[in-house]
């Protein structure tokens, strides 16, 4: 009977013009597990079973393929379509440039697999909102040239910093947030944690659903619950930033009466989180994240610079010590008890050279060897100067300026104290970066002095070698004793450049210098009188710790202001089923309300829809899909619309393999014939207009069994075009379903490894209605 209904629906569709025009059918050599359309361009990003990432145009031209080297578990696009975000099995978020696939960021935000991503952008400002907007200009570009990039000299790289070593222009554009609309990347993991990052790069909050108190008002009585063993499966943040809806598996515990918890409490639950802090303080958060994310980038540049200088100088000194290590062996071979230091001191004062030193200078070292060492050290010194002048120093100076800007904002307590920008902490970190500026200047002067003395010392030794080679004499010209003193320090391992680049070095200063520094404190500007005892690397390490503490305060403050507003248990599952809940088809979307809507428009401007497949056997239902709306609004006040929805029964010959909410309150279903039925090998794509279906109210009381979905009216899917559009597909289909609301297209994948792209809206550009466009 269902087959006849489908044939009849298909005939009716053909009579009125075939719905879902097939754009193309292309074979693909991979099994696709994830797919997502770009929100602004005709581009489709796909992830294969072996975690390769492919980017195709609408005409199926492949633009690039990358292999991140990690197992990819989730994918989404930035709101402007310029960045694709990948969640990995080991808790990293990888941000890649749409133009070439280059990695822009690698951010460790979770400890376990990230199973869902959602990147939401603040909706455009109305005229009233623009009048209330806190105007703020990033003044850095007025006083400084473009920010420095990672140093790359002599084939050395700076190591794993979390930033890309290439594509600097894209990185700088990505880091410049002043021209971006405020947006937040939400990431959920399988252990129940959700992280929030402004512009995808600045972490601003984290919430563990396992620890969130859930208060439910039922029949005039307030009951407290919490969820245990939570695994997030879907997250969606509204564009007004007020609310976040999530689906998760877990055991619901009645904390007021633990004896009421039973096996039925293990299930899939829907939660509404109040994230209004992102809306009410978006201007302040925008400013802080703009400065802080740039500071974090520059900190990575400074770290890479110090690391590279240490590697470069270490390589040069290894050659130096390798060549001069032959002298002690020669002294022993000649039966001499003097040290290398004694021999060069005698050489300094023009006395007779010993046979061992003569052999070392003439034979072991020689003119060529000496020139090689001098050239290597000269080259290392030149590269040190380049790294300091072009990377380290400008990075530290811009960090200092940006921290001073944040320090000024922190003093505006009425606006910035509420998001955790602490004035005292900012004072401390500003002083530490000031000390780092001094340390960079000291390093430059020490390096210049050491390199100058080395140059003169090698010139003198080279002159000595030439004399010893040209004349049968054991006497050489004397030179400045300071040259030999610095050389002897290097022989004894007292390398001032190396010491400044190590974190465990402590420098001693004379009493007069210490007193002079203490007197300078009286003039203000700093209170740290011990900074000269620390090395450059140690000062940088202390700055990092101070920055971490200062930026942790907004993170902690914002996290504490995100709380659960409502709970809706959906259906029970067994513990084993809960582990695979992320693979159950589900979709969450927010739609703008109609202009004549009576919803509480002053607080909310959107209606949430939740669509999901109910596993067979749960709630004694088989082959059902549920659609629920107004969950968030029903959690706010008694004046808001009541929670409502419907159940949709899929014909028994078919199963719903995937689904997606679409614009204009529509839902797209993929139905594939069951292998045991006559419909095996055939599939259907159905787009339903939910407004044409009958919604029934759903109570939000919590009886002993928790679940109330059976209250909803069960509708039979008749596949009649009056409900929407249907399209027959002569292949068995598999996940995923990729739908683009902005482009009006859908991509489905058949089990025979073909990709089929359909046009959902024939007159997309003409029929677009901004008032009902999906957020």
C-alpha positions as CSV (number, residue, x, y, z in Angstrom):
1,X,0.0,0.0,0.0
2,X,2.8,2.4,0.9
3,X,4.5,1.5,-2.5
4,X,1.3,2.5,-4.3
5,X,1.1,5.7,-2.4
6,X,4.7,6.6,-3.4
7,X,4.1,5.8,-7.0
8,X,0.9,7.9,-6.9
9,X,2.8,10.8,-5.3
10,X,5.6,10.5,-7.8
11,X,3.1,10.6,-10.7
12,X,1.4,13.6,-9.2
13,X,4.9,15.3,-8.8
14,X,5.7,14.5,-12.4
15,X,2.5,16.1,-13.6
16,X,3.3,19.3,-11.9
17,X,7.0,19.3,-12.7
18,X,9.6,17.0,-11.2
19,X,10.5,18.2,-7.7
20,X,14.1,18.2,-6.6
21,X,15.7,18.5,-10.0
22,X,18.8,16.2,-10.1
23,X,21.8,18.4,-10.9
24,X,24.3,15.6,-11.3
25,X,25.1,12.1,-10.2
26,X,28.8,11.5,-9.7
27,X,30.8,8.4,-8.6
28,X,33.1,9.0,-5.7
29,X,36.1,6.8,-4.7
30,X,35.5,7.3,-1.0
31,X,33.0,6.4,1.7
32,X,31.8,9.7,3.1
33,X,30.9,10.0,6.8
34,X,30.4,13.8,7.2
35,X,29.4,16.5,4.7
36,X,28.6,20.2,5.1
37,X,27.7,22.9,2.6
38,X,29.4,26.3,2.8
39,X,26.8,28.9,4.0
40,X,28.1,31.6,1.5
41,X,29.5,29.7,-1.5
42,X,28.6,26.7,-3.7
43,X,31.2,24.5,-1.9
44,X,30.7,21.2,-0.2
45,X,33.2,19.9,2.4
46,X,33.3,16.2,3.0
47,X,35.1,13.9,5.4
48,X,35.9,10.3,4.3
49,X,36.0,7.2,6.5
50,X,39.8,7.5,6.7
51,X,39.5,11.2,7.7
52,X,40.6,12.9,4.5
53,X,38.8,16.2,3.9
54,X,37.6,17.1,0.4
55,X,36.3,20.4,-0.9
56,X,34.2,20.3,-4.0
57,X,32.4,23.0,-6.0
58,X,28.8,22.7,-6.9
59,X,29.8,21.3,-10.3
60,X,31.8,18.6,-8.4
61,X,35.2,20.1,-9.3
62,X,37.5,19.2,-6.5
63,X,39.4,22.2,-5.1
64,X,41.6,20.5,-2.6
65,X,42.2,17.4,-0.4
66,X,43.9,17.4,2.9
67,X,44.8,14.7,5.4
68,X,44.9,16.3,8.9
69,X,46.6,13.2,10.4
70,X,43.8,12.9,13.0
71,X,40.5,11.1,13.1
72,X,37.9,13.7,12.2
73,X,34.6,13.3,14.2
74,X,32.7,16.5,13.3
75,X,32.7,19.4,10.9
76,X,31.1,22.9,10.4
77,X,31.7,26.2,8.6
78,X,32.3,29.6,9.9
79,X,29.3,31.9,9.3
80,X,31.2,33.8,6.6
81,X,32.2,30.6,4.9
82,X,35.9,31.4,5.0
83,X,37.0,28.7,7.5
84,X,36.1,25.1,7.9
85,X,36.3,23.8,11.4
86,X,37.1,20.1,12.1
87,X,36.6,18.4,15.5
88,X,38.9,15.4,16.2
89,X,38.8,12.3,18.2
90,X,41.5,13.6,20.6
91,X,39.8,16.8,21.4
92,X,41.4,19.3,18.9
93,X,39.6,21.9,16.8
94,X,41.4,22.4,13.5
95,X,40.6,25.5,11.5
96,X,41.4,25.4,7.8
97,X,41.4,28.1,5.2
98,X,38.7,27.6,2.5
99,X,41.0,28.9,-0.2
100,X,43.7,26.3,0.0
101,X,43.0,24.0,2.9
102,X,46.0,25.4,4.9
103,X,45.6,25.0,8.7
104,X,45.1,28.3,10.4
105,X,44.8,27.1,14.0
106,X,45.0,23.9,16.0
107,X,43.3,24.4,19.4
108,X,43.1,21.8,22.2
109,X,39.7,22.5,23.7
110,X,38.6,19.1,24.9
111,X,40.1,15.9,26.4
112,X,38.0,13.5,24.4
113,X,36.3,13.3,21.0
114,X,34.5,16.4,19.7
115,X,31.2,15.0,18.3
116,X,29.4,18.1,17.3
117,X,30.2,21.7,16.2
118,X,28.0,24.7,15.7
119,X,29.3,28.2,14.7
120,X,26.7,30.9,15.2
121,X,26.9,34.6,14.2
122,X,25.2,37.5,15.9
123,X,22.3,38.7,13.7
124,X,22.6,42.1,12.0
125,X,22.0,45.1,14.2
126,X,18.8,47.0,14.0
127,X,18.8,50.8,14.0
128,X,18.0,50.9,17.7
129,X,20.8,48.4,18.5
130,X,23.3,50.4,16.6
131,X,22.5,53.5,18.6
132,X,23.3,51.4,21.8
133,X,26.4,49.9,20.4
134,X,29.6,50.6,22.4
135,X,31.8,52.1,19.8
136,X,35.4,50.8,19.9
137,X,38.3,51.2,17.6
138,X,41.4,48.9,17.6
139,X,44.1,51.6,17.6
140,X,47.0,49.2,17.2
141,X,47.3,49.8,13.5
142,X,47.6,53.5,14.0
143,X,50.8,53.1,16.0
144,X,52.4,49.9,14.8
145,X,53.1,48.2,11.4
146,X,51.5,44.9,10.6
147,X,52.1,42.3,13.3
148,X,55.1,40.0,12.8
149,X,54.8,36.5,11.7
150,X,56.5,33.3,12.7
151,X,60.3,33.4,12.1
152,X,61.7,31.0,9.6
153,X,65.5,31.2,9.1
154,X,68.1,28.8,7.8
155,X,65.7,25.9,7.3
156,X,64.8,25.8,11.0
157,X,61.2,25.8,12.0
158,X,59.7,27.2,15.2
159,X,58.1,23.9,16.3
160,X,54.5,23.1,17.1
161,X,52.9,26.4,18.3
162,X,49.3,25.8,17.3
163,X,49.6,28.3,14.5
164,X,50.3,27.6,10.8
165,X,53.8,28.3,9.6
166,X,52.5,29.2,6.1
167,X,49.8,31.4,4.7
168,X,50.6,34.4,6.9
169,X,48.3,36.8,5.1
170,X,45.3,34.5,5.8
171,X,46.4,34.2,9.4
172,X,46.6,37.9,9.9
173,X,43.2,38.5,8.3
174,X,41.8,35.7,10.4
175,X,43.2,37.3,13.6
176,X,41.9,40.7,12.8
177,X,38.4,40.6,14.4
178,X,37.6,44.3,14.3
179,X,35.7,44.0,11.0
180,X,33.9,40.7,11.9
181,X,30.4,40.3,13.2
182,X,30.4,38.8,16.7
183,X,30.3,35.0,16.4
184,X,30.8,32.0,18.7
185,X,32.0,28.4,17.9
186,X,30.3,25.8,20.2
187,X,31.9,22.4,20.5
188,X,30.5,19.4,22.3
189,X,32.2,16.2,23.3
190,X,31.3,12.7,24.3
191,X,32.0,13.3,28.0
192,X,29.3,16.0,28.3
193,X,31.4,19.2,28.0
194,X,30.6,22.2,25.8
195,X,33.2,24.8,25.0
196,X,32.5,28.3,23.6
197,X,35.1,30.2,21.6
198,X,34.7,33.7,20.2
199,X,35.7,33.9,16.5
200,X,36.6,30.2,16.9
201,X,39.9,31.1,18.6
202,X,39.4,32.8,21.9
203,X,38.0,30.4,24.6
204,X,35.4,32.2,26.6
205,X,33.5,29.5,28.4
206,X,33.1,25.9,29.2
207,X,30.3,24.0,30.8
208,X,30.1,20.3,32.0
209,X,26.6,19.1,31.7
210,X,27.3,16.4,34.2
211,X,27.7,19.2,36.8
212,X,24.9,21.5,35.8
213,X,22.0,21.7,38.2
214,X,18.6,21.3,36.5
215,X,15.6,22.8,38.2
216,X,12.2,21.8,36.9
217,X,8.9,23.5,37.9
218,X,6.1,20.9,37.7
219,X,2.6,21.2,39.2
220,X,3.7,24.1,41.3
221,X,6.6,22.2,42.8
222,X,10.3,22.7,42.0
223,X,12.3,19.5,41.6
224,X,16.1,19.3,41.1
225,X,17.8,17.0,38.7
226,X,21.2,16.3,37.2
227,X,22.4,14.2,34.4
228,X,25.0,11.5,34.8
229,X,27.3,9.9,32.2
230,X,26.4,12.6,29.6
231,X,27.4,12.4,26.0
232,X,26.6,15.4,23.7
233,X,25.2,14.6,20.3
234,X,23.9,18.0,19.0
235,X,24.3,21.7,19.9
236,X,22.7,24.7,18.3
237,X,23.1,28.3,19.4
238,X,20.5,30.8,18.4
239,X,21.5,33.8,16.3
240,X,20.3,36.2,19.0
241,X,22.8,34.4,21.3
242,X,20.2,34.1,24.0
243,X,19.8,30.3,24.1
244,X,21.5,27.1,23.2
245,X,19.6,23.8,22.6
246,X,21.5,20.5,23.0
247,X,20.7,16.9,22.7
248,X,22.5,14.4,24.9
249,X,22.4,10.9,26.3
250,X,22.6,10.3,30.0
251,X,21.0,9.1,33.1
252,X,18.6,11.6,34.8
253,X,19.0,11.7,38.5
254,X,16.4,13.2,40.9
255,X,18.7,14.8,43.4
256,X,15.8,15.6,45.7
257,X,14.8,11.9,45.9
258,X,17.5,9.5,44.6
259,X,15.2,6.5,45.0
260,X,13.0,7.7,42.1
261,X,15.8,7.2,39.6
262,X,15.4,3.9,37.6
263,X,16.6,2.3,34.4
264,X,14.0,4.4,32.4
265,X,15.9,7.5,33.4
266,X,18.7,6.6,30.9
267,X,17.7,8.2,27.7
268,X,18.1,11.0,25.2
269,X,17.4,14.4,26.7
270,X,17.0,17.9,25.3
271,X,18.3,20.8,27.4
272,X,17.9,24.6,27.0
273,X,20.9,26.6,28.3
274,X,20.6,30.3,29.0
275,X,23.5,31.9,27.2
276,X,22.2,35.5,27.3
277,X,25.5,36.6,28.7
278,X,26.8,36.4,25.1
279,X,24.1,38.8,24.0
280,X,24.0,41.3,26.9
281,X,27.8,41.6,26.9
282,X,28.7,40.9,23.3
283,X,30.3,44.4,22.8
284,X,32.6,43.9,25.8
285,X,33.3,40.3,24.8
286,X,34.1,41.4,21.3
287,X,36.6,43.9,22.4
288,X,38.3,41.7,25.0
289,X,38.5,38.7,22.6
290,X,39.8,41.0,19.8
291,X,42.7,42.1,21.9
292,X,43.3,38.8,23.7
293,X,43.3,36.6,20.5
294,X,45.8,39.0,18.9
295,X,47.9,38.9,22.1
296,X,47.8,35.1,22.0
297,X,49.0,35.1,18.4
298,X,51.9,37.4,19.3
299,X,52.8,35.3,22.3
300,X,53.2,32.3,19.9
301,X,55.5,34.5,17.7
302,X,57.6,35.5,20.7
303,X,57.8,31.8,21.9
304,X,58.8,30.7,18.4
305,X,61.4,33.5,18.2
306,X,63.1,32.6,21.5
307,X,63.0,28.9,20.5
308,X,64.6,29.6,17.2
309,X,67.3,31.9,18.6
310,X,68.2,29.1,21.1
311,X,68.4,26.5,18.3
312,X,70.4,28.8,16.1
313,X,72.9,29.8,18.7
314,X,73.2,26.3,20.1
315,X,74.1,25.0,16.6
316,X,76.9,27.6,16.3
317,X,78.3,26.9,19.8
318,X,78.3,23.1,19.2
319,X,80.7,23.7,16.3
320,X,82.8,26.0,18.4
321,X,83.1,23.5,21.3
322,X,83.7,20.7,18.9
323,X,86.7,22.4,17.3
324,X,88.3,23.6,20.5
325,X,87.7,20.3,22.4
326,X,90.8,18.9,20.7
327,X,93.2,21.2,22.7
328,X,92.9,19.4,26.1
329,X,93.7,16.0,24.4
330,X,96.8,17.5,22.9
331,X,97.9,18.9,26.2
332,X,97.6,15.5,27.8
333,X,99.5,13.9,24.8
334,X,102.4,16.3,25.3
335,X,102.5,15.5,29.0
336,X,101.5,19.0,30.0
337,X,99.5,19.7,33.1
338,X,98.3,23.2,32.1
339,X,94.7,23.8,31.0
340,X,93.3,25.3,27.8
341,X,92.6,28.5,29.7
342,X,96.3,28.7,30.9
343,X,97.6,28.2,27.3
344,X,95.5,31.0,25.9
345,X,96.4,33.3,28.8
346,X,100.0,32.8,27.9
347,X,99.2,33.4,24.3
348,X,97.5,36.6,25.3
349,X,100.6,38.1,26.9
350,X,102.8,37.3,24.0
351,X,104.9,34.6,25.7
352,X,106.2,31.4,24.1
353,X,103.5,29.1,22.7
354,X,103.7,25.5,23.9
355,X,104.1,22.7,21.4
356,X,100.5,21.5,22.1
357,X,99.0,24.9,21.5
358,X,101.2,25.4,18.4
359,X,100.0,22.0,17.0
360,X,96.4,22.9,17.8
361,X,96.4,26.3,16.1
362,X,98.4,25.2,13.1
363,X,97.3,21.6,12.5
364,X,94.1,20.7,14.4
365,X,92.3,24.0,13.9
366,X,94.1,25.7,11.1
367,X,93.2,28.8,9.2
368,X,90.3,27.1,7.3
369,X,88.8,25.7,10.5
370,X,89.1,29.0,12.3
371,X,87.4,30.8,9.4
372,X,84.6,28.3,9.3
373,X,83.9,28.8,13.1
374,X,84.1,32.6,12.7
375,X,81.7,32.5,9.7
376,X,79.3,30.2,11.6
377,X,79.1,32.4,14.6
378,X,78.9,35.5,12.5
379,X,76.0,34.0,10.6
380,X,74.2,32.9,13.8
381,X,74.7,36.4,15.2
382,X,73.2,38.0,12.1
383,X,70.2,35.7,12.3
384,X,69.8,36.5,16.0
385,X,69.6,40.2,15.1
386,X,67.0,39.5,12.4
387,X,64.8,37.4,14.7
388,X,65.0,40.1,17.4
389,X,64.4,43.1,15.2
390,X,61.8,41.6,12.9
391,X,59.9,39.2,15.1
392,X,60.6,39.2,18.9
393,X,60.9,42.9,19.6
394,X,57.8,44.1,17.5
395,X,55.7,41.2,18.9
396,X,56.6,42.1,22.5
397,X,55.9,45.8,21.9
398,X,52.5,45.2,20.3
399,X,51.7,42.8,23.2
400,X,52.6,45.6,25.6
401,X,50.3,48.1,23.7
402,X,47.4,45.7,23.5
403,X,47.7,44.8,27.2
404,X,47.7,48.5,28.0
405,X,44.4,48.8,26.1
406,X,42.9,45.9,28.1
407,X,44.2,47.5,31.3
408,X,42.3,50.6,30.4
409,X,39.1,48.6,29.7
410,X,39.5,46.8,33.0
411,X,39.2,50.1,34.8
412,X,35.7,50.6,33.3
413,X,34.3,48.4,36.0
414,X,30.6,48.9,35.3
415,X,31.0,47.2,31.9
416,X,33.9,44.9,32.1
417,X,33.9,43.6,35.6
418,X,30.8,41.5,34.7
419,X,32.8,39.5,32.2
420,X,35.7,38.9,34.5
421,X,38.3,41.5,33.2
422,X,40.1,42.0,36.5
423,X,41.9,45.3,37.0
424,X,44.5,44.0,39.4
425,X,45.4,41.0,37.2
426,X,45.7,43.3,34.2
427,X,48.0,45.6,36.2
428,X,50.2,42.6,37.0
429,X,50.4,41.3,33.4
430,X,51.1,44.8,32.1
431,X,54.1,45.2,34.4
432,X,55.5,41.8,33.4
433,X,55.3,42.6,29.7
434,X,57.1,45.9,30.4
435,X,59.9,43.9,32.1
436,X,60.0,41.6,29.0
437,X,60.5,44.7,26.8
438,X,63.5,45.5,29.0
439,X,64.8,41.9,28.8
440,X,64.6,42.0,25.0
441,X,66.6,45.2,25.0
442,X,69.2,43.7,27.3
443,X,69.5,40.6,25.2
444,X,70.1,42.7,22.1
445,X,72.9,44.6,23.8
446,X,74.5,41.5,25.3
447,X,74.4,39.7,22.0
448,X,75.9,42.7,20.2
449,X,78.8,42.9,22.7
450,X,79.5,39.2,22.6
451,X,79.5,39.1,18.8
452,X,81.8,42.1,18.6
453,X,84.3,40.5,21.0
454,X,84.1,37.2,19.1
455,X,84.8,39.0,15.9
456,X,87.9,40.7,17.3
457,X,89.1,37.6,19.1
458,X,88.9,35.5,15.9
459,X,90.7,38.2,14.0
460,X,93.5,38.1,16.5
461,X,93.7,34.2,16.6
462,X,93.7,34.2,12.8
463,X,96.6,36.6,12.8
464,X,98.4,34.3,15.3
465,X,97.8,31.3,13.1
466,X,99.1,33.1,10.0
467,X,102.3,34.1,11.8
468,X,102.8,30.6,13.1
469,X,102.4,29.2,9.6
470,X,104.6,31.7,7.9
471,X,107.4,32.0,10.4
472,X,109.3,29.4,12.5
473,X,108.6,31.2,15.7
474,X,106.8,30.5,19.0
475,X,105.9,34.1,19.7
476,X,102.7,35.9,18.6
477,X,101.4,39.4,19.0
478,X,99.5,40.4,22.2
479,X,96.0,41.7,22.1
480,X,93.2,43.2,24.3
481,X,92.9,41.0,27.5
482,X,89.1,41.5,27.4
483,X,89.0,39.4,24.2
484,X,90.6,36.4,25.9
485,X,88.6,36.8,29.0
486,X,85.3,36.5,27.0
487,X,86.8,33.6,25.1
488,X,87.8,31.8,28.3
489,X,84.2,32.2,29.6
490,X,83.0,30.4,26.6
491,X,85.5,27.6,27.1
492,X,84.3,27.3,30.7
493,X,80.6,27.1,29.5
494,X,79.7,30.6,30.7
495,X,77.8,31.7,27.5
496,X,75.8,34.9,28.3
497,X,73.6,34.5,25.2
498,X,72.8,30.9,26.0
499,X,72.1,31.8,29.7
500,X,69.6,34.5,28.6
501,X,67.8,32.0,26.5
502,X,67.4,29.4,29.3
503,X,64.7,29.6,32.0
504,X,66.7,28.2,34.9
505,X,69.5,30.8,35.0
506,X,69.8,33.4,37.8
507,X,72.0,36.4,37.3
508,X,73.8,38.2,40.2
509,X,74.2,41.9,40.2
510,X,76.3,44.2,42.3
511,X,74.9,46.1,45.2
512,X,75.1,49.5,43.5
513,X,72.9,48.3,40.5
514,X,70.4,46.7,42.9
515,X,70.1,49.9,44.9
516,X,69.7,51.9,41.7
517,X,66.8,49.7,40.6
518,X,65.1,50.1,44.0
519,X,65.4,53.9,43.7
520,X,63.7,53.8,40.3
521,X,60.6,52.1,41.8
522,X,59.9,55.4,43.6
523,X,59.1,57.0,40.2
524,X,56.4,54.5,39.6
525,X,55.6,52.3,36.6
526,X,56.8,49.0,38.1
527,X,57.3,47.3,41.4
528,X,59.4,44.3,40.4
529,X,63.0,45.0,41.6
530,X,64.3,41.4,40.8
531,X,63.7,41.4,37.1
532,X,67.5,41.7,36.3
533,X,68.1,38.4,38.0
534,X,65.9,36.6,35.5
535,X,66.8,35.5,32.0
536,X,64.8,36.5,28.9
537,X,63.3,33.1,28.6
538,X,62.3,33.1,32.3
539,X,60.7,36.5,32.0
540,X,58.7,35.3,29.0
541,X,57.6,32.2,30.9
542,X,56.3,34.5,33.8
543,X,54.4,36.6,31.3
544,X,52.8,33.5,29.9
545,X,51.7,32.4,33.4
546,X,50.4,35.9,34.1
547,X,48.4,36.0,30.9
548,X,46.9,32.6,31.5
549,X,45.7,33.8,34.9
550,X,44.3,37.1,33.6
551,X,42.5,35.4,30.7
552,X,41.2,32.6,32.8
553,X,39.1,35.1,34.8
554,X,36.7,36.0,31.9
555,X,36.6,32.3,31.0
556,X,35.5,31.4,34.5
557,X,33.2,34.3,34.9
558,X,31.3,33.7,31.7
559,X,31.1,30.0,32.3
560,X,29.5,30.6,35.7
561,X,26.7,32.7,34.0
562,X,25.6,29.9,31.7
563,X,22.9,27.8,33.3
564,X,20.2,25.3,32.4
565,X,16.8,26.9,31.7
566,X,14.8,23.8,30.8
567,X,14.8,20.0,30.4
568,X,12.8,17.8,28.1
569,X,13.4,14.0,28.3
570,X,12.8,12.6,24.8
571,X,13.0,8.9,24.9
572,X,14.6,6.1,26.9
573,X,17.6,4.0,25.6
574,X,19.7,1.2,27.0
575,X,23.2,2.0,28.2
576,X,24.7,0.5,25.1
577,X,22.4,2.5,22.8
578,X,23.4,5.7,24.6
579,X,27.0,5.2,23.4
580,X,25.8,5.3,19.8
581,X,23.4,8.2,20.2
582,X,25.5,10.5,18.1
583,X,24.7,8.5,15.0
584,X,20.9,8.7,15.5
585,X,19.5,11.3,12.9
586,X,18.7,14.6,14.6
587,X,18.6,18.2,13.7
588,X,18.1,21.5,15.6
589,X,17.3,24.9,14.0
590,X,16.1,28.3,15.0
591,X,13.7,30.3,12.7
592,X,12.9,33.9,12.9
593,X,9.4,34.6,14.2
594,X,6.7,36.2,12.1
595,X,6.3,39.9,12.5
596,X,2.8,39.4,14.0
597,X,4.1,36.8,16.4
598,X,2.9,37.2,20.0
599,X,6.0,35.5,21.3
600,X,7.9,37.4,23.9
601,X,9.8,39.4,21.2
602,X,11.5,41.6,23.7
603,X,13.4,38.6,25.0
604,X,13.4,36.2,22.0
605,X,13.2,36.7,18.3
606,X,13.3,33.1,17.2
607,X,11.5,29.8,17.4
608,X,13.4,26.5,17.9
609,X,12.6,23.3,16.1
610,X,14.0,19.9,17.1
611,X,13.6,17.0,14.8
612,X,14.9,13.5,15.5
613,X,14.3,9.8,14.7
614,X,13.1,7.7,17.6
615,X,14.9,4.3,17.7
616,X,12.7,1.3,17.1
617,X,11.3,-0.1,20.3
618,X,11.8,3.0,22.4
619,X,8.5,4.2,23.8
620,X,6.9,1.2,22.1
621,X,7.2,3.0,18.8
622,X,8.7,1.8,15.5
623,X,9.7,3.8,12.5
624,X,8.8,7.2,13.9
625,X,10.3,10.7,13.5
626,X,9.4,13.4,16.0
627,X,9.2,17.2,15.4
628,X,9.0,19.6,18.4
629,X,8.9,23.3,18.5
630,X,9.0,26.2,21.0
631,X,11.0,24.3,23.6
632,X,13.1,27.3,24.6
633,X,10.2,29.7,24.6
634,X,8.1,27.3,26.8
635,X,10.9,27.4,29.3
636,X,10.9,31.2,29.8
637,X,7.6,32.5,31.1
638,X,4.0,31.4,31.4
639,X,3.1,33.9,28.7
640,X,5.0,32.1,26.0
641,X,3.5,29.5,23.7
642,X,3.3,26.0,25.0
643,X,5.5,23.2,23.8
644,X,4.1,21.4,20.9
645,X,5.0,18.8,18.2
646,X,3.9,15.8,16.3
647,X,5.0,12.2,15.5
648,X,5.5,11.1,11.9
649,X,5.1,7.4,11.1
650,X,7.3,6.3,8.2
651,X,5.9,3.6,5.9
652,X,7.1,0.2,7.2
653,X,8.9,-0.7,4.0
654,X,11.3,2.2,4.6
655,X,13.5,3.6,7.3
656,X,14.7,7.1,7.9
657,X,18.5,7.1,7.4
658,X,19.0,10.8,7.9
659,X,17.1,14.1,8.3
660,X,17.7,17.8,8.4
661,X,15.7,20.9,9.2
662,X,15.5,23.3,6.3
663,X,14.4,26.9,5.9
664,X,10.8,28.1,6.2
665,X,10.0,25.5,8.9
666,X,10.6,22.6,6.6
667,X,12.2,19.2,7.2
668,X,14.0,17.0,4.7
669,X,13.8,13.2,5.2
670,X,15.9,10.5,3.5
671,X,14.0,7.3,3.3
672,X,15.7,4.1,2.2
673,X,14.1,0.8,1.4
674,X,14.7,-1.9,4.0
675,X,16.7,-4.9,2.7
676,X,13.9,-7.3,3.9
677,X,11.2,-5.5,2.0
678,X,10.1,-5.3,-1.7
679,X,11.3,-1.7,-1.6
680,X,15.0,-2.7,-1.2
681,X,17.2,-0.7,-3.5
682,X,14.8,2.2,-3.7
683,X,14.8,5.5,-1.7
684,X,12.9,8.7,-1.4
685,X,13.8,12.2,-0.4
686,X,10.9,14.0,1.2
687,X,10.6,17.7,2.1
688,X,7.7,18.5,4.4
689,X,6.2,21.9,5.3
690,X,5.7,21.5,9.0
691,X,3.1,24.3,9.1
692,X,0.8,22.1,7.1
693,X,0.9,19.4,9.7
694,X,-1.0,19.2,12.9
695,X,1.0,20.2,16.0
696,X,-0.4,19.0,19.4
697,X,0.6,20.3,22.8
698,X,3.1,18.4,24.9
699,X,3.0,18.7,28.7
700,X,6.2,19.4,30.6
701,X,5.3,17.6,33.8
702,X,7.6,14.9,35.0
703,X,5.8,11.7,36.0
704,X,7.7,8.7,37.2
705,X,8.6,7.5,33.7
706,X,9.7,11.0,32.6
707,X,8.8,10.7,28.9
708,X,5.7,12.3,27.3
709,X,6.2,12.0,23.6
710,X,3.3,9.5,23.4
711,X,1.0,12.5,24.0
712,X,1.8,13.9,20.6
713,X,-0.5,13.1,17.7
714,X,0.9,10.4,15.4
715,X,0.6,11.3,11.7
716,X,1.0,8.8,8.8
717,X,3.5,9.9,6.2
718,X,1.3,9.7,3.1
719,X,3.9,11.1,0.7
720,X,1.3,13.4,-0.7
721,X,2.6,16.6,-2.5
722,X,0.1,18.6,-0.4
723,X,2.6,18.2,2.5
724,X,5.6,19.2,0.5
725,X,7.8,17.6,-2.2
726,X,8.9,14.0,-2.8
727,X,11.5,12.5,-5.1
728,X,12.1,8.9,-6.0
729,X,15.8,7.8,-6.0
730,X,16.6,4.5,-7.6
731,X,19.4,3.6,-5.2
732,X,19.7,2.7,-1.5
733,X,20.9,5.8,0.4
734,X,23.2,6.1,3.4
735,X,24.2,9.0,5.7
736,X,25.1,11.8,5.6
737,X,22.4,14.2,4.2
738,X,23.9,17.7,3.5
739,X,21.4,20.4,3.0
740,X,22.1,24.1,2.2
741,X,19.4,26.5,3.2
742,X,21.2,29.5,1.6
743,X,21.7,27.7,-1.7
744,X,18.6,25.6,-1.8
745,X,20.4,22.4,-2.6
746,X,20.9,18.9,-1.0
747,X,23.6,16.3,-1.5
748,X,22.8,12.7,-0.8
749,X,25.1,9.6,-1.0
750,X,24.1,6.2,-2.3
751,X,25.4,3.0,-1.0
752,X,27.0,2.4,-4.3
753,X,29.4,5.3,-3.7
754,X,27.7,8.0,-5.8
755,X,27.0,11.6,-4.8
756,X,23.7,13.0,-6.0
757,X,23.0,16.7,-5.8
758,X,19.4,18.0,-6.0
759,X,18.1,21.5,-6.3
760,X,15.5,21.9,-3.6
761,X,14.1,25.3,-4.6
762,X,13.8,26.0,-8.3
763,X,13.2,29.7,-7.9
764,X,15.5,30.3,-5.0
765,X,16.5,33.9,-5.7
766,X,13.0,35.0,-6.6
767,X,11.1,33.3,-3.8
768,X,13.4,34.1,-0.9
769,X,11.6,35.6,2.0
770,X,13.9,37.3,4.6
771,X,11.2,37.3,7.3
772,X,11.0,33.5,7.4
773,X,14.6,32.7,6.5
774,X,16.2,30.1,8.7
775,X,18.9,31.4,11.1
